[in-house]
Each structure stands twice: as C-alpha cells, then as structure tokens.
Amino acid sequence: MNRDILRLAIPNILSNISVPLLSSFDTGLMGSLGGRYIAAVGLGAMALNFVYWNFGFLRMSTTGITAQAYGKQDEEAQMLSLVRAGGLALLLAGCLLALQYPFAELIHWLLNLRADQVELVDDYFYLRILAAPAALLQMVLFGWFFGRQNATFPLVLTLIVNVANMVLSFYLVRTLGWGIKGVALGTVAAQYLGLVIGLGLLWYECRRHALPLKIVLLHLRPRLEKRGKEVEKKGERKAVGKEGGTALKEFLTINRDIFIRTLCLTLSFAFFYNRANALDVGTAVVAANVILLQLVNWLSYGVDGFAFAAESLVGRYHGAGQPEKLRRLLKLLFAWGMGLAVIYALVYALGNTHLLALFAPEDAAPETLAEALRYLPIVVAFCILATPCYLLDGIYVGLTAAHAMRQTMLLAFAGYLLSYYLLGRHYANWGLWGSLLFFMVLRAVMQGWWLWKGRVGSIQDSGSSN
C-alpha cells in the first residue's frame, strides 16, 4: 500500500509543485519592476483563481466518480464520467467568456482593489480569461486520469504546460517588454498547448486499454446501447432510462456540493486580500502577503500530492468495497502527508531571508522583503496546522462525500469570519493571518470529527451510498 501511495503521490507532488513554481516565477518576473507589479500579478492571479478554483469540482468529482467506477471495473461508467464532466466544462467556459466583464467588476469589489491596482489587474485578467475552455477541460482530464490511478500523464502534461508557460512569459516580459500582459499571454498560449497534448494522451489511454470510446456517442445521442441484441421491451427501456437519470442526478448533486465548498474556500482568500487592502499598512505589506501566500501555495500543492493519491486510492477501495484496506490507507496517508509538512516547515524556517529574496530582491523591494520576514513565522506554523485539512479534502473526494465537504466548509467559513470580526481585526495583519490559520484548523477538526463519527457513511461500510 505504501508503494501504491508513493506511485501516485510522487508524480502528483512533482506535478503540483510546478503550479506554484509557475506563480512564483511570474512573481519573480514582476519583482524586478517593483512592489506595485508584485502586488498586481498576485491580485490578478487571485482574481483568476477566484474564477477557476470554483470550478475545481470538475476535477474532484471526476476523480471520485471515476475511481469508484475503476474499483468496480466498470469501464462504461468511467467513460460516462469523462463525457459528462467534459460537456459541463465547455458549458461553464462559454459562460465565463460571455460574462467576463461582470466577473471582473465583482473581483474589483471582492479584492477591494485600490485605484492604482485596477488597470494592471484588468490587463492580466482579461487576457488570462481567454484560456477558460482549455483550463476547465484540463481539469476534467486530470480528474479522469487520477481516477484511473494514472498520475504519470497529469505529471507529463503539467510539466509541459508550465515549462512552456515560463519560457513564453520570460520572452514576452524580458525580451519584448510587455510587462504584466506578457505574463498573461504566456499562460494562455501554454494552456491551449496543454489541451492539445491532453487530448492526445486521452486518445492514447483509451487505445492502450481498449476503453469503449463508443460510449461517448451513445451518451451524446440518447438511445439504448446494443448488448448483442436490441432491448425491445418497454419496461426495460424505462429501467435503463431511470438508471441513467439517477446517475446524472448524482453527478450534478456531487458537483453542486463541491462547488459550494470550493466557493467558500475561494471567498476565504478573497476576504483575506480584501481586508489586507483595507488595512492602512502600505503597499509593502500587501506585496509581502502575496509572497507569503506563494509559500502557502507551495505547501498546499505539495501536500495535495498525497491528497490526490487519497482521492484515487480511497475511491478505488471504496468502490471495491474494501473497508479494512481503506482504514489502513488513511493512517498511512496521514503519516506521509504530515512528514512532508514537517519538511516544508524546516525549509521555510531555515530558508528565511535567502528564500524570500527570490521573490523580493533586497535591492529592488527592500520594504517588501522586510515585511515578509516579519510575518514568516506564521507561515511556518501553517505547514503543520493546515496540512490535515488538505489531506482530509482528498479523502472526502475519494468517498464522493460531497455533502459532508460542503457542510463542514460552511461551518468553518462562518467560524473564520467570526474569528476575524470578533478578534482578528484588532491586531491588523497579524490578526488577519491568525484568522486564516484558525479557519484551516477548524476545517480539519470538523472534517476529522465527521469522519471519525461515521457521518460521511463510508469508512464503516465501504461501498454504501454517500
């Protein structure tokens, strides 16, 4: 089981780390232009994350549903999971492109952008949003590959996309001097390159394992599937239709609940930026927060390597009805995940000035560097205290316990807001960071409690409905 965990987790860690690496690379490119540009690219990325993170359910639900179908060795259910999620991704991408202006205005309000930030953030946002179809479809492909216990293809795809992104962004910013627009355009071009490569990997996976590609046509053109001979009886036709309708309803319900959960998570970071901009602390503190949140992203994406492994393996053992293996898996996942969290904490604590100077060079942004050093200890604490909630997210996704994810997140988000307004707001930026850390801990406590008490209904009776 340890080998299975590492077989999935290591490629996921490498793949995930390249995502904040890209964001950090963009921050570094802007660092040479000053703190104002660092803040703008961080806020612009947050604006896009606000949009894209909320559709992360496309990957998570696809992983959980596909992994359970994989455990049951149901190839048709695996393909239907892909098709349904892909169709929903295209629909949502079209809505994003059509409603990009209202989204931008909403983000101005949510992030409480200052007058000198709006133009730069808009330059970034309106270009990056053009990648919506490619970005959302890649989420679906990633989820489907993870569900089939394949972490190699997502790794290959992520590395190609992010290397291309960095090369293009560097050329557009440093050679052509396009500034923040160059960073955005580099990302858009790389995303569409990733979509083309991802579709090629999908075709290869289906050919290699002789997966029933015909199910795609059967789903898009509603009719009864032929299984040796046509089903003629009216009663049987109704039964087939009812079964398909139930599966579709379950798919939409899971996606709805994960969407609400992810919306709360995204709003929590939007609230952080909003309150940070509202503080009378200057641009240096805002830029320092952007840098420190880069370190938080490094942590979350790294630990998510084990969370993604949890999604795949938990879904597999749950679908196969193997509760003993499932319980053993959870213990091992926490041992590996917390071990990685300790390594992150040590690297951040010992890296100190040398690490932060990569984002804010002392000669270009000395005030930003000083503020980042001041608040670094709370990010070190983040490594240990926030990791459990990341791991539990992966477990819940594998169980497709979307309702429990939604409920615990709603309660934790309410606790986050209360903690800030009752206590955190009296301690300026320290209080803001403390409230965010409290939010992560509260999430983990409630998720762990619900899991321990069997309120997700899966650990005690693996194979039952959620």
Kinemage of the C-alpha trace (Angstrom):
@kinemage 1
@onewidth
@group {chain A} dominant
@subgroup {mainchain}
@vectorlist {calphas} color= white
{ca met a 1} P 0.000 0.000 0.000
{ca asn a 2} L 2.922 2.356 0.683
{ca arg a 3} L 4.159 1.669 -2.830
{ca asp a 4} L 0.717 2.479 -4.231
{ca ile a 5} L 0.615 5.724 -2.262
{ca leu a 6} L 4.066 6.814 -3.443
{ca arg a 7} L 3.406 5.667 -7.020
{ca leu a 8} L 0.542 8.154 -7.157
{ca ala a 9} L 1.792 10.791 -4.723
{ca ile a 10} L 5.292 11.420 -6.115
{ca pro a 11} L 4.143 12.284 -9.657
{ca asn a 12} L 1.335 14.349 -8.131
{ca ile a 13} L 3.759 16.240 -5.889
{ca leu a 14} L 6.071 16.977 -8.809
{ca ser a 15} L 3.097 17.997 -10.924
{ca asn a 16} L 1.515 20.133 -8.214
{ca ile a 17} L 4.708 21.886 -7.190
{ca ser a 18} L 5.178 23.094 -10.750
{ca val a 19} L 1.929 25.094 -10.374
{ca pro a 20} L 3.101 27.393 -7.525
{ca leu a 21} L 6.532 27.346 -9.153
{ca leu a 22} L 4.933 28.992 -12.151
{ca ser a 23} L 3.132 31.520 -9.967
{ca ser a 24} L 6.362 32.225 -8.099
{ca phe a 25} L 8.184 32.592 -11.415
{ca asp a 26} L 5.627 35.191 -12.517
{ca thr a 27} L 6.031 36.989 -9.189
{ca gly a 28} L 9.797 36.953 -9.684
{ca leu a 29} L 9.458 38.407 -13.183
{ca met a 30} L 7.374 41.243 -11.781
{ca gly a 31} L 9.744 41.676 -8.821
{ca ser a 32} L 12.312 43.408 -10.989
{ca leu a 33} L 9.644 46.025 -11.804
{ca gly a 34} L 8.877 46.825 -8.143
{ca gly a 35} L 6.382 46.079 -5.359
{ca arg a 36} L 3.432 47.557 -7.284
{ca tyr a 37} L 3.834 44.931 -10.002
{ca ile a 38} L 4.320 42.127 -7.478
{ca ala a 39} L 1.034 43.096 -5.831
{ca ala a 40} L -0.735 43.404 -9.205
{ca val a 41} L 0.278 39.980 -10.517
{ca gly a 42} L -0.624 38.414 -7.153
{ca leu a 43} L -4.030 40.091 -7.135
{ca gly a 44} L -4.572 39.249 -10.804
{ca ala a 45} L -3.719 35.608 -10.183
{ca met a 46} L -6.076 35.624 -7.205
{ca ala a 47} L -8.794 37.038 -9.451
{ca leu a 48} L -8.356 34.131 -11.868
{ca asn a 49} L -8.091 31.671 -9.023
{ca phe a 50} L -11.395 33.002 -7.738
{ca val a 51} L -12.892 32.019 -11.089
{ca tyr a 52} L -11.054 28.746 -11.733
{ca trp a 53} L -10.887 27.360 -8.189
{ca asn a 54} L -14.658 27.495 -8.011
{ca phe a 55} L -14.777 25.070 -10.902
{ca gly a 56} L -12.286 22.708 -9.289
{ca phe a 57} L -15.242 20.401 -8.707
{ca leu a 58} L -14.776 19.351 -12.346
{ca arg a 59} L -11.535 17.609 -11.389
{ca met a 60} L -12.555 16.452 -7.918
{ca ser a 61} L -15.918 14.931 -8.805
{ca thr a 62} L -14.456 13.304 -11.917
{ca thr a 63} L -11.674 11.756 -9.832
{ca gly a 64} L -14.012 10.383 -7.162
{ca ile a 65} L -16.636 9.018 -9.549
{ca thr a 66} L -14.073 7.566 -11.965
{ca ala a 67} L -12.020 5.997 -9.154
{ca gln a 68} L -15.072 4.245 -7.746
{ca ala a 69} L -16.011 3.010 -11.225
{ca tyr a 70} L -12.413 1.835 -11.639
{ca gly a 71} L -12.661 -0.101 -8.373
{ca lys a 72} L -15.832 -1.752 -9.682
{ca gln a 73} L -14.124 -2.395 -13.057
{ca asp a 74} L -16.973 -0.568 -14.803
{ca glu a 75} L -15.407 0.858 -17.969
{ca glu a 76} L -18.606 2.405 -19.294
{ca ala a 77} L -19.154 4.351 -16.072
{ca gln a 78} L -15.581 5.653 -16.327
{ca met a 79} L -16.195 6.940 -19.854
{ca leu a 80} L -19.552 8.468 -18.940
{ca ser a 81} L -17.877 10.324 -16.081
{ca leu a 82} L -15.449 11.845 -18.584
{ca val a 83} L -18.141 12.829 -21.087
{ca arg a 84} L -20.486 14.415 -18.556
{ca ala a 85} L -17.721 16.425 -16.944
{ca gly a 86} L -16.328 17.497 -20.327
{ca gly a 87} L -19.713 18.737 -21.505
{ca leu a 88} L -20.213 20.672 -18.278
{ca ala a 89} L -16.699 22.191 -18.600
{ca leu a 90} L -17.454 23.520 -22.082
{ca leu a 91} L -20.750 24.995 -20.932
{ca leu a 92} L -19.113 26.752 -17.979
{ca ala a 93} L -16.230 28.034 -20.130
{ca gly a 94} L -18.718 29.629 -22.505
{ca cys a 95} L -20.437 31.345 -19.583
{ca leu a 96} L -17.116 32.676 -18.283
{ca leu a 97} L -16.205 34.194 -21.626
{ca ala a 98} L -19.656 35.729 -22.044
{ca leu a 99} L -19.714 37.171 -18.504
{ca gln a 100} L -16.089 38.216 -18.141
{ca tyr a 101} L -16.875 41.903 -17.561
{ca pro a 102} L -19.309 41.322 -14.646
{ca phe a 103} L -16.785 38.853 -13.196
{ca ala a 104} L -14.046 41.479 -13.378
{ca glu a 105} L -16.223 44.071 -11.641
{ca leu a 106} L -17.153 41.554 -8.958
{ca ile a 107} L -13.481 40.811 -8.376
{ca his a 108} L -12.690 44.552 -8.038
{ca trp a 109} L -15.187 44.647 -5.196
{ca leu a 110} L -14.212 41.356 -3.575
{ca leu a 111} L -10.498 42.171 -3.522
{ca asn a 112} L -11.121 45.818 -2.621
{ca leu a 113} L -8.677 46.919 -5.329
{ca arg a 114} L -7.028 50.286 -4.978
{ca ala a 115} L -7.177 52.813 -7.816
{ca asp a 116} L -3.543 52.235 -8.771
{ca gln a 117} L -4.076 48.456 -8.951
{ca val a 118} L -7.163 48.243 -11.163
{ca glu a 119} L -5.541 48.846 -14.564
{ca leu a 120} L -2.736 46.326 -14.091
{ca val a 121} L -5.047 43.671 -12.642
{ca asp a 122} L -7.525 44.146 -15.513
{ca asp a 123} L -4.749 43.828 -18.091
{ca tyr a 124} L -3.899 40.464 -16.567
{ca phe a 125} L -7.462 39.246 -16.017
{ca tyr a 126} L -8.967 39.978 -19.445
{ca leu a 127} L -6.160 38.130 -21.211
{ca arg a 128} L -5.989 35.163 -18.840
{ca ile a 129} L -9.766 34.532 -19.037
{ca leu a 130} L -9.347 33.642 -22.725
{ca ala a 131} L -7.802 30.354 -21.594
{ca ala a 132} L -11.022 29.278 -19.809
{ca pro a 133} L -12.026 26.442 -22.223
{ca ala a 134} L -8.540 24.926 -22.136
{ca ala a 135} L -8.171 25.312 -18.365
{ca leu a 136} L -11.537 23.739 -17.486
{ca leu a 137} L -11.186 20.836 -19.920
{ca gln a 138} L -7.747 20.085 -18.494
{ca met a 139} L -9.312 19.879 -15.032
{ca val a 140} L -11.608 17.160 -16.346
{ca leu a 141} L -8.745 15.273 -17.998
{ca phe a 142} L -6.669 15.450 -14.830
{ca gly a 143} L -9.549 14.147 -12.725
{ca trp a 144} L -10.205 11.284 -15.116
{ca phe a 145} L -6.564 10.208 -15.232
{ca phe a 146} L -6.314 10.396 -11.432
{ca gly a 147} L -9.479 8.325 -11.085
{ca arg a 148} L -7.920 5.648 -13.260
{ca gln a 149} L -4.888 5.597 -10.921
{ca asn a 150} L -2.733 7.251 -13.586
{ca ala a 151} L -0.641 10.049 -12.104
{ca thr a 152} L 2.007 9.941 -14.834
{ca phe a 153} L 0.001 11.606 -17.598
{ca pro a 154} L -1.033 14.573 -15.408
{ca leu a 155} L 2.633 14.988 -14.443
{ca val a 156} L 3.783 14.988 -18.063
{ca leu a 157} L 1.019 17.369 -19.072
{ca thr a 158} L 1.607 19.781 -16.186
{ca leu a 159} L 5.350 19.927 -16.713
{ca ile a 160} L 4.999 20.593 -20.439
{ca val a 161} L 2.407 23.327 -19.873
{ca asn a 162} L 4.327 25.057 -17.102
{ca val a 163} L 7.720 24.918 -18.804
{ca ala a 164} L 6.133 26.360 -21.950
{ca asn a 165} L 4.432 28.990 -19.801
{ca met a 166} L 7.673 30.082 -18.152
{ca val a 167} L 9.606 30.216 -21.433
{ca leu a 168} L 6.910 32.232 -23.179
{ca ser a 169} L 6.364 34.579 -20.228
{ca phe a 170} L 10.092 35.219 -19.840
{ca tyr a 171} L 10.409 36.013 -23.562
{ca leu a 172} L 7.367 38.290 -23.610
{ca val a 173} L 8.337 40.156 -20.436
{ca arg a 174} L 12.121 40.371 -20.565
{ca thr a 175} L 12.737 40.406 -24.331
{ca leu a 176} L 9.655 42.188 -25.686
{ca gly a 177} L 8.965 44.245 -22.562
{ca trp a 178} L 5.232 43.501 -22.441
{ca gly a 179} L 5.087 43.560 -18.631
{ca ile a 180} L 2.090 42.003 -16.955
{ca lys a 181} L 0.377 41.397 -20.319
{ca gly a 182} L 3.304 39.206 -21.354
{ca val a 183} L 2.852 37.032 -18.262
{ca ala a 184} L -0.860 36.612 -19.044
{ca leu a 185} L -0.386 35.816 -22.738
{ca gly a 186} L 2.314 33.270 -21.949
{ca thr a 187} L -0.159 31.456 -19.708
{ca val a 188} L -2.953 31.492 -22.300
{ca ala a 189} L -0.760 30.039 -25.053
{ca ala a 190} L 0.580 27.339 -22.731
{ca gln a 191} L -2.936 26.321 -21.630
{ca tyr a 192} L -4.086 25.662 -25.181
{ca leu a 193} L -0.905 23.731 -25.890
{ca gly a 194} L -1.738 21.644 -22.808
{ca leu a 195} L -5.251 20.950 -24.043
{ca val a 196} L -3.977 19.595 -27.364
{ca ile a 197} L -1.443 17.366 -25.610
{ca gly a 198} L -4.040 16.268 -23.053
{ca leu a 199} L -6.468 15.138 -25.731
{ca gly a 200} L -3.641 13.189 -27.340
{ca leu a 201} L -2.903 11.455 -24.032
{ca leu a 202} L -6.619 10.679 -23.629
{ca trp a 203} L -6.745 9.034 -27.051
{ca tyr a 204} L -3.632 7.021 -26.217
{ca glu a 205} L -5.049 5.873 -22.854
{ca cys a 206} L -8.286 4.721 -24.469
{ca arg a 207} L -6.491 2.852 -27.252
{ca arg a 208} L -3.976 1.265 -24.863
{ca his a 209} L -6.667 -0.115 -22.538
{ca ala a 210} L -9.344 -0.708 -25.190
{ca leu a 211} L -11.783 1.578 -23.395
{ca pro a 212} L -15.246 1.853 -25.001
{ca leu a 213} L -14.995 5.130 -26.910
{ca lys a 214} L -18.400 4.375 -28.432
{ca ile a 215} L -19.991 5.274 -25.105
{ca val a 216} L -19.249 8.922 -25.952
{ca leu a 217} L -21.521 8.772 -28.979
{ca leu a 218} L -24.122 6.757 -27.092
{ca his a 219} L -24.253 9.425 -24.410
{ca leu a 220} L -24.408 12.391 -26.745
{ca arg a 221} L -27.055 10.724 -28.910
{ca pro a 222} L -29.540 9.230 -26.441
{ca arg a 223} L -30.547 5.710 -27.401
{ca leu a 224} L -30.368 2.258 -25.894
{ca glu a 225} L -26.998 0.587 -26.047
{ca lys a 226} L -26.869 -2.632 -28.001
{ca arg a 227} L -25.679 -5.576 -25.964
{ca gly a 228} L -25.763 -8.341 -28.517
{ca lys a 229} L -29.357 -7.519 -29.403
{ca glu a 230} L -31.708 -4.540 -29.152
{ca val a 231} L -33.746 -4.241 -25.974
{ca glu a 232} L -37.347 -4.122 -27.105
{ca lys a 233} L -39.467 -4.354 -24.025
{ca lys a 234} L -40.957 -1.077 -22.892
{ca gly a 235} L -40.423 -1.833 -19.212
{ca glu a 236} L -36.727 -2.457 -19.771
{ca arg a 237} L -36.403 0.789 -21.690
{ca lys a 238} L -37.869 2.679 -18.715
{ca ala a 239} L -35.495 0.936 -16.316
{ca val a 240} L -32.475 1.901 -18.402
{ca gly a 241} L -33.650 5.492 -18.636
{ca lys a 242} L -34.287 5.686 -14.896
{ca glu a 243} L -30.816 4.321 -14.131
{ca gly a 244} L -29.170 6.876 -16.423
{ca gly a 245} L -31.214 9.691 -14.901
{ca thr a 246} L -30.211 8.668 -11.377
{ca ala a 247} L -26.521 8.630 -12.325
{ca leu a 248} L -26.797 12.080 -13.911
{ca lys a 249} L -28.636 13.471 -10.870
{ca glu a 250} L -25.928 12.093 -8.564
{ca phe a 251} L -23.225 13.620 -10.787
{ca leu a 252} L -24.862 17.055 -10.666
{ca thr a 253} L -25.512 16.855 -6.917
{ca ile a 254} L -21.883 15.997 -6.166
{ca asn a 255} L -20.688 18.854 -8.381
{ca arg a 256} L -23.104 21.291 -6.751
{ca asp a 257} L -21.918 20.461 -3.247
{ca ile a 258} L -18.227 20.596 -4.172
{ca phe a 259} L -18.834 23.912 -5.952
{ca ile a 260} L -20.361 25.420 -2.795
{ca arg a 261} L -17.449 24.066 -0.746
{ca thr a 262} L -14.886 25.489 -3.184
{ca leu a 263} L -16.693 28.823 -3.383
{ca cys a 264} L -16.328 29.201 0.386
{ca leu a 265} L -12.628 28.329 0.172
{ca thr a 266} L -12.070 30.875 -2.585
{ca leu a 267} L -14.044 33.520 -0.714
{ca ser a 268} L -11.855 32.936 2.319
{ca phe a 269} L -8.757 34.004 0.372
{ca ala a 270} L -10.647 36.804 -1.385
{ca phe a 271} L -11.672 38.034 2.076
{ca phe a 272} L -8.023 37.879 3.147
{ca tyr a 273} L -6.950 40.083 0.221
{ca asn a 274} L -9.916 42.379 0.740
{ca arg a 275} L -9.091 43.017 4.393
{ca ala a 276} L -5.353 43.281 3.676
{ca asn a 277} L -6.033 46.020 1.119
{ca ala a 278} L -8.348 47.747 3.594
{ca leu a 279} L -5.632 47.903 6.242
{ca asp a 280} L -3.728 51.162 6.399
{ca val a 281} L -0.386 49.364 6.170
{ca gly a 282} L 1.001 50.343 2.751
{ca thr a 283} L 1.864 48.513 -0.456
{ca ala a 284} L 4.864 46.739 1.098
{ca val a 285} L 2.652 44.690 3.452
{ca val a 286} L 0.227 43.804 0.640
{ca ala a 287} L 3.142 42.661 -1.531
{ca ala a 288} L 4.597 40.716 1.418
{ca asn a 289} L 1.270 38.933 1.883
{ca val a 290} L 1.329 37.969 -1.796
{ca ile a 291} L 4.783 36.443 -1.331
{ca leu a 292} L 3.853 34.599 1.858
{ca leu a 293} L 0.731 33.228 0.218
{ca gln a 294} L 3.047 31.900 -2.506
{ca leu a 295} L 4.724 29.860 0.238
{ca val a 296} L 1.312 28.694 1.450
{ca asn a 297} L 0.576 27.621 -2.137
{ca trp a 298} L 3.853 25.708 -2.258
{ca leu a 299} L 2.771 23.865 0.867
{ca ser a 300} L -0.775 23.145 -0.261
{ca tyr a 301} L 0.206 21.972 -3.727
{ca gly a 302} L 2.947 19.744 -2.320
{ca val a 303} L 0.754 18.118 0.332
{ca asp a 304} L -2.000 17.832 -2.260
{ca gly a 305} L 0.198 15.220 -3.914
{ca phe a 306} L -0.850 12.899 -1.087
{ca ala a 307} L -4.386 14.324 -1.127
{ca phe a 308} L -4.701 13.446 -4.820
{ca ala a 309} L -3.338 9.982 -4.085
{ca ala a 310} L -6.061 9.759 -1.427
{ca glu a 311} L -8.716 10.689 -3.987
{ca ser a 312} L -7.601 7.895 -6.304
{ca leu a 313} L -6.962 5.154 -3.741
{ca val a 314} L -9.836 5.959 -1.382
{ca gly a 315} L -12.222 5.966 -4.351
{ca arg a 316} L -10.771 2.690 -5.588
{ca tyr a 317} L -11.070 0.849 -2.250
{ca his a 318} L -14.462 2.371 -1.555
{ca gly a 319} L -15.754 1.315 -4.970
{ca ala a 320} L -14.342 -2.191 -4.490
{ca gly a 321} L -15.957 -2.464 -1.031
{ca gln a 322} L -12.731 -2.974 0.970
{ca pro a 323} L -13.161 -1.090 4.304
{ca glu a 324} L -10.155 -2.671 6.055
{ca lys a 325} L -7.767 -1.521 3.324
{ca leu a 326} L -9.469 1.862 3.369
{ca arg a 327} L -8.863 2.366 7.088
{ca arg a 328} L -5.230 1.300 6.785
{ca leu a 329} L -4.788 3.642 3.830
{ca leu a 330} L -5.946 6.648 5.874
{ca lys a 331} L -3.302 6.052 8.572
{ca leu a 332} L -0.520 5.772 6.005
{ca leu a 333} L -1.669 8.855 4.108
{ca phe a 334} L -1.529 10.972 7.248
{ca ala a 335} L 1.911 9.641 8.150
{ca trp a 336} L 3.310 10.569 4.726
{ca gly a 337} L 1.472 13.892 4.488
{ca met a 338} L 2.488 15.165 7.910
{ca gly a 339} L 6.065 14.069 7.277
{ca leu a 340} L 6.140 16.243 4.173
{ca ala a 341} L 4.615 19.132 6.156
{ca val a 342} L 7.494 18.985 8.650
{ca ile a 343} L 9.985 19.180 5.776
{ca tyr a 344} L 8.225 22.288 4.432
{ca ala a 345} L 8.301 23.921 7.869
{ca leu a 346} L 12.043 23.305 8.199
{ca val a 347} L 12.796 24.628 4.706
{ca tyr a 348} L 10.801 27.815 5.309
{ca ala a 349} L 12.295 28.400 8.752
{ca leu a 350} L 15.875 27.788 7.668
{ca gly a 351} L 15.496 29.438 4.246
{ca asn a 352} L 14.478 32.719 5.829
{ca thr a 353} L 15.956 35.741 4.020
{ca his a 354} L 17.540 33.709 1.221
{ca leu a 355} L 14.182 32.162 0.323
{ca leu a 356} L 12.147 35.375 0.447
{ca ala a 357} L 14.749 37.324 -1.524
{ca leu a 358} L 13.928 35.129 -4.516
{ca phe a 359} L 10.563 36.931 -4.679
{ca ala a 360} L 11.560 40.374 -3.432
{ca pro a 361} L 15.230 41.180 -4.127
{ca glu a 362} L 16.674 43.412 -1.424
{ca asp a 363} L 17.902 45.969 -3.945
{ca ala a 364} L 14.531 46.230 -5.758
{ca ala a 365} L 11.987 45.837 -2.941
{ca pro a 366} L 13.669 46.138 0.487
{ca glu a 367} L 10.474 47.167 2.332
{ca thr a 368} L 8.571 44.196 0.935
{ca leu a 369} L 11.336 41.808 1.954
{ca ala a 370} L 11.410 43.208 5.497
{ca glu a 371} L 7.638 42.803 5.917
{ca ala a 372} L 7.710 39.254 4.512
{ca leu a 373} L 10.393 38.308 7.055
{ca arg a 374} L 8.286 39.772 9.837
{ca tyr a 375} L 5.303 37.509 9.128
{ca leu a 376} L 7.218 34.389 8.054
{ca pro a 377} L 6.780 32.546 11.415
{ca ile a 378} L 3.032 32.219 10.925
{ca val a 379} L 3.615 30.536 7.540
{ca val a 380} L 5.929 28.049 9.278
{ca ala a 381} L 3.082 27.274 11.694
{ca phe a 382} L 0.760 26.950 8.686
{ca cys a 383} L 2.800 23.976 7.448
{ca ile a 384} L 1.955 21.830 10.458
{ca leu a 385} L -1.503 23.077 11.380
{ca ala a 386} L -3.100 23.386 7.918
{ca thr a 387} L -1.874 20.123 6.380
{ca pro a 388} L -4.568 17.861 7.941
{ca cys a 389} L -7.391 19.723 6.189
{ca tyr a 390} L -5.672 19.295 2.812
{ca leu a 391} L -5.368 15.539 3.355
{ca leu a 392} L -8.956 15.224 4.564
{ca asp a 393} L -10.164 17.008 1.431
{ca gly a 394} L -8.624 14.231 -0.656
{ca ile a 395} L -10.251 11.545 1.487
{ca tyr a 396} L -13.675 13.148 1.195
{ca val a 397} L -13.343 13.487 -2.582
{ca gly a 398} L -12.444 9.803 -2.932
{ca leu a 399} L -15.528 8.901 -0.910
{ca thr a 400} L -17.592 11.343 -3.019
{ca ala a 401} L -18.793 12.632 0.380
{ca ala a 402} L -19.600 15.979 -1.201
{ca his a 403} L -22.452 16.834 1.176
{ca ala a 404} L -20.175 16.436 4.219
{ca met a 405} L -17.479 18.529 2.493
{ca arg a 406} L -19.996 21.285 1.914
{ca gln a 407} L -21.380 21.300 5.439
{ca thr a 408} L -18.003 21.305 7.207
{ca met a 409} L -16.742 24.065 4.913
{ca leu a 410} L -19.793 26.258 5.522
{ca leu a 411} L -19.346 25.927 9.280
{ca ala a 412} L -15.592 26.577 9.097
{ca phe a 413} L -16.082 29.627 6.866
{ca ala a 414} L -18.591 31.064 9.324
{ca gly a 415} L -16.074 30.466 12.114
{ca tyr a 416} L -13.370 32.215 10.059
{ca leu a 417} L -15.444 35.371 9.620
{ca leu a 418} L -16.474 35.412 13.266
{ca ser a 419} L -12.889 34.962 14.454
{ca tyr a 420} L -11.752 37.904 12.355
{ca tyr a 421} L -14.501 40.335 13.312
{ca leu a 422} L -14.515 39.375 16.995
{ca leu a 423} L -10.760 39.260 17.500
{ca gly a 424} L -8.516 39.313 14.430
{ca arg a 425} L -9.404 42.803 13.187
{ca his a 426} L -7.967 44.304 16.346
{ca tyr a 427} L -4.471 43.010 15.517
{ca ala a 428} L -4.039 44.330 11.949
{ca asn a 429} L -2.131 41.992 9.615
{ca trp a 430} L -1.262 39.562 12.423
{ca gly a 431} L -4.944 39.154 13.190
{ca leu a 432} L -5.733 38.573 9.534
{ca trp a 433} L -3.166 35.774 9.264
{ca gly a 434} L -4.285 34.318 12.585
{ca ser a 435} L -7.913 34.145 11.414
{ca leu a 436} L -6.885 32.401 8.196
{ca leu a 437} L -4.878 29.828 10.149
{ca phe a 438} L -7.805 29.307 12.541
{ca phe a 439} L -10.017 28.654 9.508
{ca met a 440} L -7.713 25.865 8.296
{ca val a 441} L -7.533 24.250 11.729
{ca leu a 442} L -11.310 24.455 12.194
{ca arg a 443} L -11.830 22.769 8.825
{ca ala a 444} L -9.584 19.889 9.817
{ca val a 445} L -11.197 19.456 13.238
{ca met a 446} L -14.712 19.279 11.822
{ca gln a 447} L -13.787 17.059 8.880
{ca gly a 448} L -11.917 14.694 11.170
{ca trp a 449} L -14.790 14.604 13.645
{ca trp a 450} L -17.364 13.832 10.967
{ca leu a 451} L -15.154 11.113 9.533
{ca trp a 452} L -14.469 9.609 12.961
{ca lys a 453} L -18.143 9.604 13.851
{ca gly a 454} L -19.115 7.994 10.546
{ca arg a 455} L -21.176 10.962 9.387
{ca val a 456} L -19.789 10.541 5.848
{ca gly a 457} L -21.128 6.981 5.932
{ca ser a 458} L -18.263 5.294 4.134
{ca ile a 459} L -15.418 4.173 6.382
{ca gln a 460} L -17.521 1.800 8.415
{ca asp a 461} L -19.445 0.470 5.425
{ca ser a 462} L -17.263 0.959 2.373
{ca gly a 463} L -19.442 0.537 -0.661
{ca ser a 464} L -22.560 2.179 0.719
{ca ser a 465} L -24.057 5.296 -0.790
{ca asn a 466} L -22.963 8.742 0.398
